[in-house]
Every structure is written in structure tokens, then in C-alpha cells.
Amino acid sequence: MIQEKKLVTRKRRSWIFVWTMVVSGITVLAACRTAHQPSSPEEISLRLIGVKDIAHDLSFKNTTVGGLSGIDYDAAKDIYYAICDDRSQYQPARYYALQIKFSAAGVDTVILDNVTTLLDETGKPYPSSKQDPKRTPDPEAIRYNPTNQTMVWTSEGERIVTAKDTVLTDPSINIIGTDGRLQKSIVLPEGLRMHATERGPRRNGVLEGMSFGRNYKTLFVSLEEPRYEDGPQAALTPNDAWIRIYGFDMASGKNSEQYAYKLDPVAYPATPADAFKINGVPDILYMNKDRMLVMERSFSTGRIPCTIKIYSTNLATAGNIQQVGSLIKEPPAKPLQKKLILNLDNLGIYTDNIEGMTWGPRLPNGNQTLVMVSDNNFSPLERTQLFVFEVLNSK
């Protein structure tokens, strides 16, 4: 979730209606456009099939649908699970089950099937920040494990350090049943602990991306922004903004590998120039043979849409930096190499705060689909969008 984005949404009010009119006129054209043509069968390209919005403030089973920050697909049931990043402010922290009906020609409809409350170690819903700020979760990513019918979700934790108060809540990786009940949490490495001083993760820049890999034997999670020890936040010009991708062995629950990934610069300057801007990684998605998709999302105050880029990278060609305490002091010798698959700006459509992606079902022609979801931050000036792409030249 881009929390600071909520502070600038009023400035977007005068532009949002213009964008709505523009988007409605070009969605059909965009569905025919594709990304670059791959030069080898190991690469993929993406063709936009269509986009579908979920109505703002839609009510479902006494909950407000919004804040969808992560999504995963259950192929056996042909259903999607989307986690809501409501910090128990509107209703208790939760995830939704939904259907997305589409064909190669476009997206037809979205059907909400169920909502499940996330439960803490006591079997109760998580408290809000007003009730207990040190135990309030910040849900960001969700994945379903069909090998044992469990789910995993991440919380970014909290880091508030002010003259009046200090709230430090470590991020977490939580394994639950489909009923929302907590089974256990994965022990995180020391480098992911929150601190009152400027070390460890930054606030709202922690466990945003997650993906199972290697036949569900490894769970990968990614930071959105660099830890203080690893580099500065992304800026308008290239810098050493290194994030880490962590690999956890699911049998032991231990962190066994870490990789360095450099962020692009922020895509556009902010207005005014010193206003909030960001570029980070909201999600990752394992492909095969240790290849992975990485989503980068950039937002700048004064510009309505977000810039979303999809990169491919290969873990097998990078070095394990698990023993490296600081990428500032010891820059990575073999960082992850990345190749641009698609910049959604090039599709000519409105793209909001996209935060999650998952493989969807195969089309009748055998091609895989890729589904993305945006987080509207519960703001009337932002949209909950579901994007469906056809994956071309995949193996």
C-alpha cells in the first residue's frame, strides 16, 4: 500500500473524471496491443486481454471491498484469492474469494464468492490501530498452496518513530488455513526486524511481494524498498536503490537465500518537486527454472496513474547475499539481472495502484494468462482494477 498517496488524492480530483472518459474510449484498442516480440522461446511477451473495475465502496457480506493488494489463483476451484490491506480500520483484516470470467476477447465479469477474516494466534480477528497499534497487521501479499490447502499472507508491520510515540511491529509471514486461522508464522532473519533508529526495513517498504517456487518447496518474498543498510530510496536519477528477494525453505521454514535487485528511478517528477514520490516492488511471480517476474510500481504526486513495469530475472545467475549485512558497505558482485517485459504506460490506458499479480487459467489456445489487481486505498479517487493478459511465447 502507498500510504502517502492518500495525502495527495484530493489534488487528483479535478483530473479523475477526464481520465475516466479517456480510458473508456481506448480499452478495446489497448486489448489488441502487445509487448515487445521475444528474441528466444525462453522469453515471454504480454497481450492485454482487458480490464474490469470493481465498483468503489462495494459492500459484500458487511465488508467494504477495496484495498486489494495481493492476488492468487486456485486452479482446482477456478477461483482467485485477493487479500485486503485494511488494517482492521473499516472491518477486520480479511481476504476475498472471487471469480473472474474472461475469454481471449475480453473480461466479462467479476463475481465475489466469499470473504474470510484473518485470525491471530488467539483465534480472534486482529485489532485496529486504535485498539492495539502494536498488534495491528498490514496485509500485503497472499498465496495459496494446493499441496496442503493452506494459505500464506504477509504483513508489513509498522514503524512509527515520533517525539510523541514509538510503535515498532515486525513484519510477518503467516501460514493459515483457508478458514483464516493462524497455523504458524515463519521466523524472519534479523535483518527484517524493525528498529527505532535508521536500520532495518523502512516503513511501508517491507514484505510486499511473494511467490511460491520450485514446486512449492520454496517461498520467495520481496521488499518494496531498500533497507536502510542496503541503499537509498529510488530517486529521479539512477542510484544504488537495492532491495532484497528472500527465499525460505518450506520444509524447515528457514531463510536459505537472498538476492540483490536494483530499482529503476522514479518514473516522473512530483508536483511540487519536493512532494511524495516512490518506486518499489509490489509483487513477484515465479515462472520456471528459477526465472521470476518482478513488478515495479512508480507513483509521483501530481500525476494520476502509476507507472507499472514488468521485468524478468533469473535467480540462478545471481549471487546469494545472505551473509552480506549491508549492500552499501559491500555492493553485490552478482546482482539479479533484469529484462523489461512490459511497461504498462505503453498500452495507453489508465493504470492505478497495481500491487498484485498471479498466473491465471490457460486459454483455449493453450497460452497461459496473467492477472493483476490494483489497490484503491479505499479512496474515491482511485480504482480497483483487474487486468488480464495473455502470455505469449511461454514455455
C-alpha positions in Angstrom: 0.0 0.0 0.0 1.2 3.5 -0.8 0.0 5.2 2.4 1.4 8.6 1.5 -0.7 8.5 -1.7 -3.8 9.1 0.4 -2.5 12.5 1.3 -2.4 13.7 -2.3 -5.7 12.2 -3.7 -7.5 15.5 -3.3 -5.2 17.0 -5.9 -6.2 14.3 -8.3 -9.9 15.1 -8.0 -10.0 17.6 -10.9 -8.3 15.1 -13.2 -10.0 11.8 -12.4 -13.1 12.5 -14.5 -11.0 13.3 -17.5 -9.1 10.1 -17.2 -12.3 8.1 -16.8 -13.6 9.4 -20.1 -10.3 8.7 -21.8 -10.0 5.2 -20.5 -13.5 4.2 -21.6 -12.6 5.1 -25.1 -9.4 3.2 -25.5 -9.7 0.0 -23.6 -10.8 -2.0 -26.7 -7.9 -0.7 -28.7 -5.4 -1.5 -25.9 -6.6 -5.1 -25.9 -5.0 -5.6 -29.3 -1.6 -4.2 -28.4 1.3 -6.4 -27.3 4.6 -6.0 -25.6 7.9 -6.5 -27.5 8.4 -9.6 -29.6 10.7 -12.0 -27.8 14.0 -13.0 -29.3 14.1 -16.5 -27.9 11.5 -19.1 -26.7 12.7 -18.5 -23.1 11.3 -15.0 -23.1 7.6 -14.0 -22.9 5.5 -11.1 -24.1 2.2 -10.0 -22.8 -1.0 -9.1 -24.7 -3.7 -7.2 -22.8 -7.0 -9.0 -23.0 -9.0 -6.5 -21.0 -9.6 -4.6 -17.7 -12.5 -4.7 -15.4 -13.3 -2.4 -12.5 -14.9 -3.3 -9.1 -17.2 -0.6 -8.0 -15.9 1.8 -5.3 -17.1 1.0 -1.8 -18.9 -2.1 -3.0 -20.4 -3.8 0.1 -20.1 -7.6 0.3 -21.2 -9.6 3.4 -21.0 -6.5 5.6 -17.5 -5.6 4.4 -16.1 -2.8 2.1 -14.4 -4.2 -0.9 -11.2 -2.3 -1.6 -7.6 -2.2 -0.8 -6.8 -5.4 -2.8 -3.1 -5.6 -2.6 -2.3 -9.2 -3.5 -4.0 -12.0 -5.6 -3.5 -15.7 -6.3 -5.3 -18.3 -8.3 -6.7 -21.7 -7.2 -6.8 -23.7 -10.4 -8.7 -26.7 -8.9 -11.6 -24.4 -7.9 -11.1 -21.9 -10.7 -11.2 -19.1 -8.1 -9.0 -16.2 -7.0 -8.0 -15.1 -3.5 -7.4 -11.4 -3.0 -6.1 -10.0 0.3 -7.4 -6.7 1.6 -4.9 -4.3 3.2 -7.5 -2.9 5.5 -5.7 -2.7 8.9 -8.9 -3.6 10.6 -9.9 0.1 10.3 -13.1 -0.4 8.3 -13.7 -4.1 9.1 -11.4 -6.9 10.5 -8.4 -7.8 8.3 -9.6 -10.2 5.6 -9.3 -11.8 2.2 -11.8 -12.4 -0.6 -12.6 -15.3 -2.9 -13.8 -14.2 -6.3 -14.4 -15.4 -9.8 -13.1 -13.5 -12.9 -14.9 -14.5 -16.1 -13.0 -13.8 -19.3 -12.1 -15.1 -22.8 -9.4 -14.2 -25.3 -11.7 -11.4 -26.4 -12.0 -9.6 -23.1 -13.1 -9.6 -19.4 -16.7 -10.3 -18.9 -17.5 -10.0 -15.2 -16.2 -10.3 -11.6 -18.1 -12.3 -9.0 -17.4 -12.1 -5.3 -17.9 -15.5 -3.7 -16.8 -15.2 -0.1 -14.8 -13.2 2.5 -12.7 -14.7 5.2 -11.5 -12.9 8.4 -7.8 -13.3 9.2 -7.4 -14.6 12.8 -4.5 -14.1 15.2 -2.8 -16.6 17.5 -5.7 -16.4 19.9 -8.3 -17.2 17.2 -9.7 -13.7 17.2 -9.7 -11.0 14.5 -6.8 -8.7 14.5 -7.2 -5.4 16.3 -7.2 -2.0 14.7 -4.5 0.6 15.4 -6.9 2.4 17.8 -7.4 -0.8 19.7 -3.8 -2.1 19.8 -1.3 -0.5 17.3 1.4 -2.9 18.2 -0.7 -5.9 17.1 -2.4 -4.3 14.1 -1.4 -6.1 10.8 -0.8 -4.5 7.4 -1.7 -7.3 5.0 0.0 -7.1 1.6 0.5 -10.4 -0.2 -1.3 -13.7 -0.3 -0.5 -17.1 -1.9 -2.4 -20.4 -1.9 -0.5 -23.7 -1.5 -2.5 -26.5 -3.2 -0.2 -29.2 -1.9 -1.6 -28.9 1.6 -4.6 -26.5 1.2 -3.0 -23.7 3.2 -2.5 -20.0 2.5 0.4 -17.7 3.3 0.0 -13.9 3.8 2.4 -11.2 4.7 2.2 -8.2 6.9 4.5 -5.2 6.5 4.5 -4.4 10.2 4.8 -0.8 11.5 7.5 1.7 12.2 6.3 4.9 13.7 9.0 7.0 15.4 7.9 10.4 16.6 8.5 12.7 19.6 5.1 11.6 21.0 5.2 7.9 20.4 7.1 4.9 19.0 5.4 1.9 17.5 7.6 -0.9 16.3 5.9 -4.0 14.9 8.0 -6.5 13.0 6.8 -7.7 9.6 5.5 -11.3 9.4 4.9 -14.2 7.1 1.8 -16.2 8.3 0.6 -19.6 7.3 -3.2 -20.1 7.7 -5.9 -22.5 6.9 -8.5 -21.4 4.3 -10.7 -20.6 7.3 -8.3 -17.8 8.2 -7.0 -19.5 11.3 -3.3 -19.0 12.0 -1.3 -22.2 12.0 2.2 -20.7 12.4 4.5 -17.8 11.4 7.8 -18.2 9.6 10.8 -16.9 11.7 12.3 -14.0 9.9 16.0 -13.1 9.7 17.3 -10.4 12.0 17.7 -8.0 9.1 13.9 -7.8 8.8 13.4 -6.5 12.3 12.0 -3.0 12.9 14.2 -0.5 14.8 13.7 3.0 16.2 17.0 4.0 14.6 17.6 4.1 10.9 18.4 0.4 10.3 16.4 -2.5 9.1 13.3 -2.0 6.9 11.7 1.3 6.1 8.1 2.0 7.0 5.7 0.7 4.3 8.5 -0.7 2.3 8.7 -4.2 3.6 7.1 -7.6 2.5 5.0 -6.5 -0.4 5.8 -9.3 -2.9 5.5 -13.1 -2.5 5.5 -16.2 -4.7 5.9 -19.9 -4.3 8.6 -21.6 -6.5 10.2 -25.0 -7.1 7.0 -27.0 -6.8 6.0 -25.2 -3.6 9.3 -26.1 -1.9 10.5 -22.5 -1.7 8.6 -19.4 -0.7 10.1 -16.1 -2.1 9.3 -12.7 -0.6 10.5 -9.3 -1.7 11.0 -5.9 -0.1 9.2 -3.0 -1.7 12.1 -0.5 -0.9 15.7 -0.8 0.3 16.5 -1.4 4.0 18.4 1.5 5.5 21.7 -0.6 5.3 21.2 -1.5 1.7 20.8 1.8 0.0 18.7 5.0 -0.5 15.1 5.0 -1.8 14.7 5.3 -5.5 15.1 8.8 -6.9 14.5 10.6 -10.2 18.1 9.7 -11.3 19.7 6.3 -11.2 21.1 5.3 -7.8 22.0 2.2 -5.8 18.5 1.5 -4.5 18.9 -2.2 -3.8 16.1 -4.3 -2.5 16.3 -8.0 -1.4 14.4 -11.0 -2.5 14.4 -13.7 0.2 14.0 -17.4 -0.3 12.5 -19.6 2.5 12.7 -23.4 2.6 9.2 -24.5 3.3 10.3 -27.8 4.9 12.4 -26.1 7.6 10.9 -22.6 7.4 14.4 -21.2 7.3 15.7 -18.4 5.1 18.3 -20.0 2.9 18.9 -17.5 0.1 18.8 -13.7 -0.5 19.3 -11.8 -3.8 20.0 -8.2 -4.6 17.7 -6.4 -7.1 18.2 -2.7 -8.2 15.2 -0.5 -8.6 14.6 1.8 -11.5 14.5 5.5 -10.9 11.1 7.1 -10.1 9.4 7.4 -13.5 8.2 11.0 -13.3 9.0 14.1 -11.2 6.5 15.1 -8.5 4.5 18.4 -8.5 5.6 20.2 -6.5 9.1 18.9 -6.9 9.6 18.1 -3.2 6.3 16.2 -2.9 5.9 12.5 -2.3 7.2 10.1 -5.0 8.2 6.4 -4.9 9.3 3.4 -7.0 9.3 0.0 -5.5 8.5 -3.7 -6.0 4.8 -4.6 -5.0 4.9 -8.2 -6.2 7.0 -11.0 -7.7 5.9 -14.2 -9.5 7.9 -17.3 -10.1 7.9 -18.8 -13.6 10.2 -21.8 -14.0 13.9 -22.8 -14.0 14.4 -20.1 -11.3 13.1 -17.4 -13.6 10.9 -14.8 -12.0 8.7 -11.8 -12.9 9.3 -8.7 -10.9 6.7 -5.8 -10.9 8.0 -2.3 -10.3 5.4 0.4 -9.5 6.2 4.1 -9.5 4.0 7.0 -8.3 4.6 10.7 -8.2 2.4 13.4 -6.6 0.7 15.4 -9.3 0.3 12.6 -11.8 -2.8 10.5 -11.6 -1.8 7.0 -12.8 1.0 4.8 -11.6 3.8 3.6 -13.9 3.9 -0.2 -13.8 6.8 -2.2 -15.3 7.1 -6.0 -15.5 10.6 -7.4 -15.6 12.0 -10.9 -15.9 15.0 -12.0 -13.9 16.9 -15.3 -13.2 17.8 -16.3 -9.7 20.2 -19.0 -11.0 22.6 -16.3 -12.4 22.8 -14.2 -9.2 24.8 -14.5 -6.0 23.4 -15.4 -2.6 23.9 -12.3 -0.4 22.5 -13.9 2.8 25.8 -13.3 4.7 26.0 -9.6 3.5 24.8 -7.3 6.2 24.9 -4.1 4.2 24.8 -3.6 0.4 26.1 0.0 1.0 29.3 -1.3 2.6 29.5 -4.4 0.3 27.8 -3.9 -3.1 26.6 -7.1 -4.7 29.1 -8.8 -7.0 26.4 -10.7 -8.8 23.0 -8.9 -8.5 19.9 -10.0 -10.3 19.9 -9.0 -14.0 16.6 -7.8 -15.3 14.9 -7.5 -18.7 11.9 -5.4 -19.4 8.8 -7.4 -20.5 6.3 -4.6 -20.5 5.8 -1.0 -19.4 2.1 -0.6 -19.0 2.4 3.1 -19.9 2.9 1.9 -23.4 -0.6 0.4 -23.5 -2.1 3.9 -23.5 -4.6 3.0 -20.7 -5.1 4.2 -17.1 -3.2 2.2 -14.6 -3.9 2.7 -10.9 -2.0 1.4 -7.9 -1.4 -2.1 -9.2 0.0 -4.3 -6.4 -0.6 -8.0 -7.1 -0.2 -10.5 -9.9 -0.9 -14.2 -10.4 -0.9 -16.8 -13.1 -4.5 -17.4 -14.3 -6.0 -20.3 -16.3 -4.9 -21.3 -19.8 -6.8 -20.0 -22.8 -8.3 -22.5 -25.3 -5.2 -21.9 -27.5 -3.1 -23.3 -24.6 -1.5 -19.9 -23.7 -1.1 -19.0 -20.0 -2.9 -15.9 -18.6 -1.5 -13.3 -16.2 -3.9 -11.5 -13.8 -3.2 -8.3 -12.0 -5.1 -6.3 -9.3 -4.9 -2.7 -8.1 -5.3 -1.4 -4.6 -7.6 1.7 -4.4 -6.5 2.6 -0.9 -10.3 2.9 -0.1 -10.1 6.3 -1.9 -12.9 7.5 -4.2 -10.3 9.0 -6.5 -8.6 5.6 -7.1 -9.9 2.5 -8.7 -9.9 -1.3 -8.1 -8.9 -2.7 -11.4 -8.4 -6.3 -12.6 -6.2 -6.7 -15.6 -6.0 -9.9 -17.7 -3.1 -10.6 -20.1 -2.4 -13.4 -22.5 1.2 -14.8 -22.1 2.8 -15.3 -25.5 5.8 -17.5 -26.3 5.9 -19.1 -22.8 7.4 -22.5 -22.0 
